[in-house]
Amino acid sequence: MSHQSISHEKRIRTTVDIPRDLWERVRRAINNRELKSQNAFIVQALERYLEQLEEAWIDGEFARMKNDEEYKVLNLQMPEEFAHSDWEAFKSNEKK
């Protein structure tokens, strides 16, 4: 989800307690980069972090598939099961 699409969604106000040194780093980052606001900074940071977590989860699922014996068997069976219909489709397209 991009930052632009988030700005049109319903909002929830919440309070977050963060260490003072982290808050000061955020304030400096906002001032040095002329960012819109602390809120925008935090929303964008949360969004990026969640995207990283989701990508890591997906990567983990693919890594698990690599060692999944059922998946390996299925992966070998599928081309065999579709070979005839693939060949028929190929011949049909050649005639066109």
C-alpha positions as CSV (number, residue, x, y, z in Angstrom):
1,M,0.0,0.0,0.0
2,S,1.5,3.3,-0.9
3,H,1.7,6.4,1.2
4,Q,-0.7,8.2,-1.2
5,S,-3.4,5.6,-0.7
6,I,-3.1,5.7,3.1
7,S,-3.8,9.5,3.2
8,H,-7.4,8.9,2.0
9,E,-8.2,6.2,4.5
10,K,-10.0,6.6,7.8
11,R,-7.6,7.6,10.6
12,I,-7.1,6.4,14.2
13,R,-5.4,8.6,16.7
14,T,-3.1,6.8,19.0
15,T,-0.3,7.6,21.5
16,V,3.1,6.1,21.3
17,D,5.8,6.2,23.9
18,I,9.3,6.3,22.4
19,P,12.7,6.8,23.8
20,R,13.8,10.4,23.9
21,D,16.9,9.9,21.8
22,L,14.7,8.3,19.1
23,W,12.2,11.1,19.2
24,E,15.1,13.6,18.8
25,R,16.5,11.7,15.8
26,V,13.0,11.8,14.2
27,R,12.7,15.5,14.8
28,R,16.2,16.1,13.3
29,A,15.3,14.0,10.3
30,I,12.1,15.9,9.8
31,N,13.9,19.3,10.0
32,N,16.9,18.3,7.9
33,R,14.8,16.8,5.1
34,E,11.9,19.3,5.3
35,L,9.5,16.4,5.8
36,K,5.8,17.3,6.2
37,S,5.3,16.3,9.9
38,Q,6.2,13.8,12.6
39,N,3.0,12.0,11.9
40,A,3.8,11.6,8.2
41,F,7.3,10.4,9.0
42,I,6.0,7.8,11.5
43,V,3.2,6.5,9.1
44,Q,5.8,6.2,6.2
45,A,8.3,4.4,8.5
46,L,5.7,2.0,9.7
47,E,4.5,1.3,6.2
48,R,8.0,0.6,5.0
49,Y,8.8,-1.6,8.0
50,L,5.6,-3.6,7.5
51,E,6.4,-4.1,3.8
52,Q,9.8,-5.5,4.8
53,L,8.2,-7.9,7.2
54,E,5.7,-9.0,4.6
55,E,8.4,-9.6,2.0
56,A,10.5,-11.5,4.6
57,W,7.4,-13.7,5.3
58,I,6.8,-14.4,1.6
59,D,10.5,-15.2,1.1
60,G,10.3,-17.6,4.1
61,E,7.3,-19.3,2.6
62,F,9.2,-19.8,-0.7
63,A,12.2,-21.1,1.1
64,R,10.1,-23.6,2.9
65,M,8.6,-24.8,-0.4
66,K,12.1,-25.6,-1.6
67,N,12.3,-28.4,1.1
68,D,8.7,-29.5,0.9
69,E,8.6,-33.0,-0.6
70,E,4.8,-32.8,-1.4
71,Y,5.4,-29.6,-3.3
72,K,8.3,-31.2,-5.2
73,V,6.1,-34.2,-6.3
74,L,3.3,-31.9,-7.3
75,N,5.7,-29.7,-9.2
76,L,6.8,-32.7,-11.3
77,Q,3.3,-34.0,-11.8
78,M,1.7,-30.8,-13.1
79,P,3.6,-30.6,-16.4
80,E,2.8,-34.3,-17.1
81,E,-0.9,-33.8,-16.4
82,F,-1.1,-30.7,-18.7
83,A,1.2,-32.0,-21.4
84,H,-1.7,-33.2,-23.7
85,S,-3.8,-30.0,-23.3
86,D,-0.6,-27.9,-23.8
87,W,0.2,-29.8,-27.0
88,E,-3.4,-29.3,-28.2
89,A,-3.3,-25.6,-27.5
90,F,0.0,-25.3,-29.3
91,K,-1.3,-27.1,-32.4
92,S,-4.4,-25.0,-32.4
93,N,-2.4,-21.8,-32.3
94,E,-0.2,-23.0,-35.2
95,K,-3.2,-23.3,-37.4
96,K,-4.2,-19.6,-36.9
